[in-house]
Amino acid sequence: MNAAALTFFQMRFVNKAFWRNPASAFFTFAFPLMFLVIFTALLGKGEVQLGGRLIHQSAYYVASMTAFAVMTACYNNIAIGLAFQRDAGVLKRTRGTPLPSAVFFGAKVVHALLVALLLVVITVTFGHVLYSAEVPTGISLLQFLVMLVVGAASFCALGFAITTVIPNSDAAAPIVNATILPLLFLSGVFIPIGDNAPAWITWVARIFPVKHFADGIQAGFLGTVFHWSDVLVVGLWGLGALLVTLRFFSWEPRH
Amino acid sequence: MARPTYDESAIIEVRGLTKSYGHVRAVRGVDLQVARGEVFAMLGPNGAGKTSTVEILEGYRHRDAGEVRVLGLDPGKQARLLKQQIGIVLQSTGVEQYLTVAETLVMYSGYYPHPRPVDEVIELVGLAAKRNVRVVKLSGGQQRRLDVAIALAGDPEVLFLDEPTTGFDPSARHEAWDVVKNLAALGKTVLLTTHYMDEAQNLADRVAVISEGLIVAEGTPATLAGRDSARATVTFTLPEGVMPPADLGARRSAGGVMEFAPEDLTVALHRLTGWALERSLSLDSLRVLRPSLEDVYLQLTSPTRPALQVDDPSDLSED
């Protein structure tokens, strides 16, 4: 098999295992929809000032929960899954076969991307039907898809990279959540930050990739401006994460 | 020990292998040679350097010094090529819990250029009845069979089994042994590590005892460290007050058992039984003892290494 065929072959098994694991399937799909319903019910009546525009909050949540779903499907799933596979010895075993590392990782990325796409379709359909959210079309759809693919791949790479500081599978979920949750809040994914946020929050959001990704995803839904610089920043984080992974990734349990 | 010479029939060749982790010298100059079709056991206590040695052969670790060839390849430089032709059963290994036995094997065999048919592999390790059962539902022994099946998926020339039965209950161990015997019957070369004497004795054509990073003895399980030629001890019991012929040099040991270690066993037994017959004495509990593999092993791997003692041998002859 060539590399592409082997990646697809490998992805089929990643996919089978994913759907049969109740935890991964539940957290990946139920959480974003649950949050969408909760946040919209709690805060969905108002409007928020974003980039000089007044945005209805239910529309805002459809867009930001879409971004949230993609980040979870990529970063959380991959990091926690890998930490478990490493502790269980699955990674070491794989390392003992001729399967190229790039194919092993590539299959996970492609799978996460497909799950992310499915999540986008579900979240957007849900939001469109329940909250009459707008759906990106034309050029904004294209921009949305570029951001989606670059973002999904980058958050997968960040998921690989974070495993280098996860000591064991027990620590995986706490470390993953400790790294992503504050950023989700500080990047306005759960609660819109608006234009008058404190400077330090704005700076945190400017440095880390979460807000850039969320902005890029939201643009297509909210009619805000799409910045290619957001794609660039997210992509650079992904590239950096890839380099960290290549240098420090461990196939064996860390002691 | 003589330096092994390179030989085309040798599947695994190791000379002067060393490996340190920080200040710990795990492997301190190991020489090994395993021939095609041989089942070779590396026997040693935990921390003796077994796993380090095997993992260097498998391409998992880099060696500090020495020469290593597996199937004529250098595991440090030609790992990808080597991995197509070897099968590995690791000490602690995992498989994706949510795939079935058959799915798992289809997946792994897809990684190899010339895989063995999946159903054949399943049959070989005796998992046919569990073909469509998810890994999470298998027993410990069955999971180990699956480990071996995965190692066989690529139809390898050489199999590495690192402590294949550690932590197993007796029936699971025997299951695993049967699988290894099947492999040997297929003509595969097998290198296994173990710290169980009976495992080495049951499975291996040849055994190397490794201790503190060095191979301290090598041979067949029956002849290791001169087991076969070590002087035998004869023990028996006699009724109260009866003493055996003085020329045998028997002495009464702590438990009231008479024992002696004759130079010529046949002559001495003839003399003893003849003497007993003349007196219509029954030699209760007559036994002939030689050092067991375990005695040899314990003596070779003990930190002080005293000379081989046969004072307290366990029984070789089945009662």
Contacts between the chains, C-beta under 8 A, distances in Angstrom:
chain1	res1	chain2	res2	distance
A	1	B	110	6.9
A	6	B	110	7.2
A	6	B	111	7.8
A	9	B	107	7.9
A	9	B	110	5.3
A	10	B	107	7.4
A	10	B	110	7.7
A	13	B	96	7.2
A	13	B	99	6.4
A	13	B	103	6.7
A	13	B	107	4.6
A	16	B	98	7.1
A	16	B	99	6.2
A	16	B	103	6.6
A	17	B	96	4.8
A	17	B	97	7.8
A	17	B	98	4.5
A	17	B	99	5.8
A	20	B	98	3.7
A	20	B	99	7.8
A	20	B	134	7.5
A	21	B	97	7.8
A	21	B	98	5.4
A	85	B	94	7.2
A	85	B	96	7.8
A	87	B	94	7.9
A	88	B	94	3.1
A	89	B	90	6.3
A	89	B	92	5.2
A	89	B	93	4.2
A	89	B	94	4.0
A	90	B	93	7.9
A	90	B	94	4.5
A	90	B	95	6.5
A	90	B	96	6.3
A	92	B	60	7.6
A	92	B	90	6.1
A	92	B	93	6.9
A	93	B	88	7.5
A	93	B	90	6.3
A	93	B	93	5.0
A	93	B	94	6.9
A	93	B	95	7.2
A	93	B	150	7.2
A	95	B	60	7.0
A	96	B	58	6.2
A	96	B	59	7.8
A	96	B	60	7.0
A	96	B	83	6.5
A	96	B	88	4.1
A	96	B	90	7.0
A	97	B	83	6.0
A	97	B	108	6.5
A	97	B	111	4.7
A	97	B	112	7.5
A	97	B	154	7.3
A	98	B	80	5.8
A	98	B	83	4.5
A	98	B	84	4.6
A	98	B	111	5.5
A	98	B	112	6.4
A	98	B	113	7.9
A	98	B	154	7.5
A	99	B	111	4.3
A	100	B	80	7.9
